[in-house]
């Protein structure tokens, strides 16, 4: 037997409904399984994908069809460019937006307030000061480059 495979299987729980192989061991800050071997810590989906597919393109991401970060089922994994991975996330509405983003200073309410004030003649500089953000931030929010999910 392969000691690495044994170590992995010790910490996997198979979900009978989804077919996901859920990693119960260590995860990184984003919730992806990780394992330490060969002197370094590696993201587990890359390790598992490589075990099954032999060769992995180091310039590509290993992506989830199931969108479960702890899943390491190789049948749920595929290789894609970073752009393909991001497009997949957008299609599946997995991208954090608005106030769900950890560092967001605006909220849906403040964006709507800023829009109303802009319609009343406030300048972008005045709005940026009022809402404690940079001028580009408020401009992008009110001109549809960010906060696209807010109906103004």
Helices and strands as residue ranges (DSSP letters): H 3-9, E 12-14, E 21-23, E 34-37, E 40-43, H 44-53, E 61-64, G 74-76, E 77-80, H 82-91, G 98-100, H 108-119, H 124-130, H 135-142
